[in-house]
Amino acid sequence: MNPLRKKYRARRDQWRASLHRPQSRIALHLDRHLVDHAYLRALYANFHSLDGQAYRSSQPSPRFVRKLAQQGFKAIVNLRGANSSAAFAMEAEACALTGVTLINTQLNSRRLPSVEEINRLADIFAQVDTPFVIHCKSGADRAGLASALYLLIVQQASAAEAKQQLSLKYFHLAHSKTGILGYFLDCYGQFNAQQPTPFMDWVNHHYQPERLYSGFTPSGLSSWLVDKVLHRE
């Protein structure tokens, strides 16, 4: 790791450990905007309803968490996992102060989901109090996949219906490296068309991620846009 980056992360850990201090809060707010690109999310939260009980969004600000609590939301599913970012520290604090349950799990936007990750989300969907919000960083890719999984698992939607959650409407770029998430849904749709199979049965008995990677080739230009311009995780 770059020495300057390592030093900065150590300083950020100090800020996270002293959230009660005004100067630490100011520093974390600046980190959230400049390092985690919250200034982009301040312009548009990418917040949408799936079915009136489940919603999707980008990384929520503390103010947005408070707004969700006021509107009766019970839980937030964080697809970025528990991490050392200022955004997570302030989200966790806001949830604790408002009584919103924060559930941390992880998905990756540039690889196929594992069987374990899908089953973990299925368990969360079965147990989470509603209404709840699913979020990643930008609300485009991992939130789109988790939303698609919710529709497949909870609403028994078709693969085609679920794949609508991974579209340009939500700023998902299907031809970039993150397009592998939509390709995953296509793989299930093709299998199901030939051999009708409930989604979770396919996941647990037929899905072999390592055999599917060769079928997807991303565009270099779209991947550059996602990685270098939009700063997606």
N, C-alpha and C positions, 0 to 999 in steps of 0.2 A: 504494500500500500504506500502511496505517496506520503512522505513524512509530514507535509503540511496538512494533508487530508486527515491523517492519523491524529495530529495535534488538534485539529478543529473538532473532530469527533469526540475527543477526550473533553474538550471544553464544553461541547453540547451536552455530554453526559452530566457535567457539573450543573449546567442550567436545568436539566431535567430533574436533578436531585434537589433543586432549590426553587421549585415553582412558586413558592410563597413570596419570593423576593421580586419586587417590581422590575428590577433590571434583568432578571432571568426571564421573566415573562416577555419583556420587550424583545430580548434576544431570540427567544423561541418563536415569537410571532414573525420576526424578520426571517428566521431560518425557514419557517413554514412557507413563506411567500417566495423567497429567493432561491432556496435549495429544492423545496418540494413543489415549486411552481403553483402555489395556491392562488397567485394573482390571476391565473387563467381560470381557475374554478370559481373565483369571485365573480367573474363575468357570466358564467353559466354553470349551474350545478349538475346538469345532465341527469335530472331527477325525473323518474317515470314510474308509473304504476304497472304492475304485472297483472294483478287480479283484484285489487282492492285490499288485499292482505299482505302481499309482498311487493316491495318497491326496489328500485335500483338507483344508484347515484354515483357521483364521484366522491372522493375523500371529503367528508363533511367537516366544516369548520366548527369550533366550539359554539358559535352563535347558531349554526344550523342544527347542531345536536339539541340545543335548548329549544329551538323551534319545533323539532320533531317531538320532544317530550311534551311540550304544550299541546300538540295535536294528538297526543295519546299513543304515540309509538312506543312499543315495549322493548324492542331489541334492535341492535345493529350487528350485522355479520360483516366483519372486516376480512377481506380476502388478501390483505397484504401481510397478515400475520402480526404477532406482537413484535415490535421492532424498536430501534433506537432513534427513530426520527422524531422531530418536534411535532409533526402532525399527529403521530400516534400518541405521544405523551399528552397533548392537549385534548385529543379525542377521548382518551381514557379518563382523564380528569373530568371532562364535561359529562360523560356517562355516569361516573360515580356520583357527581353532584346532583344529577337530575333523576337518578334511579333507572336509567335505561341500561339494559343488560348488553354488555359488549362481548361478542363471541368472535374469537380470533382463529382463523384458519388460513390456509394458503392455496393459491393457484398460481400457475406460471403462464404468462401470456404468449410465450414463444415455444412451447412444447405441448405435446398431447397430455391431457390429465391422466394421472395414474388411477388404477382401480381403487387404491386406498383413498385418494383425494375425493373421488366421486362418492364412495361410500360414506366418508366423513360428512360431506355435504348432505347426503340423503338422511343421515342421522340428525343433522342440525335441522333440516326442514321438518322432520317428524316431531321434533321436540320444542322448537322455538315458539315463544309467545308472539302473537300477532296483534297489530300489524308490525312489520319489521322492514328494515332496509338492508340491502346487500350493496356493498361498495368495494371498489378497488381504488386506484389513484385517479384516473380520468373518467371512470364510469363507462369505458368503451369496450374493453376487451375481456378482462377477467370477470367484470360484472355482467357482461353480456353472456359469457359462457355459463356462469352460475345461474343467471336468469333462465337461460335455455334449459339447464338441468332441472331447475325448479318446475318449469312447465312440463318437461318430460316425466318427471318423477311424481309430482303432486297432482298436476292437471291432466296427465296422460295425453299430452299434446303429441302431434306427429313431429317427426324430425324437421320437416319443412316449416311447420309453425314455430317450432322452437328456434330455428335458425334465424328467424326474423329479428331476434334479439341481438344478432351480430350483423348489423347493417350500418350504412352510412348515416342513418338517422341518429345513431348514437356515437358517431364519429369513429366507427370501426372501419379500418381499411383492409378489405378482404384479400388484397394481393400482396400485403406485407407479410413479414414473418408471423404476425399475430393471426393471419388468415388460417393458420393451422387449426385454430379452434373451430372455425366453420367447417373445415375439412373433416374434423372429428365427427361432427354431426352428420355430414354427408356419408361417412363410412357406416354409421348406424342406419341411416335411411336406406342405403343400398342393400345392406344385409337384411333389413326388415322387409323390404320389398320382395326379396326372394324367399325369405324364410321368416314369416311373421313371428316376432319375438318381443316380449316386453323389454323396455329399455334396460332395467336393472338386471334382468336375466342375461341380456347380451353383454353387459359390462362384466358380470361375474363369471360368465361361462364361455364367452366367445371373444371378447375384446383382448387383443394382443398389441399394445402400442408399438412395440419394437418392430413389428412387421408392417406398420402403416406409414412410417416416415418417408419411405421412398416415393410415395404417391403424391407428395406435396412439394412444389417448388415456388418459393416466394419471388416477388419482383424486387430487384435491387433498389429501384427508385422509391417505391412505396415503403420499403424497409428503412431507407435513409430518412424519409420524411417522418416516420414513426419514431425512430431512434434519436435523430439529431435535431429535428425541428420541434416535434411535439413532446419530446422527452418522456415517452411512455416507459413504464417499467416492464 
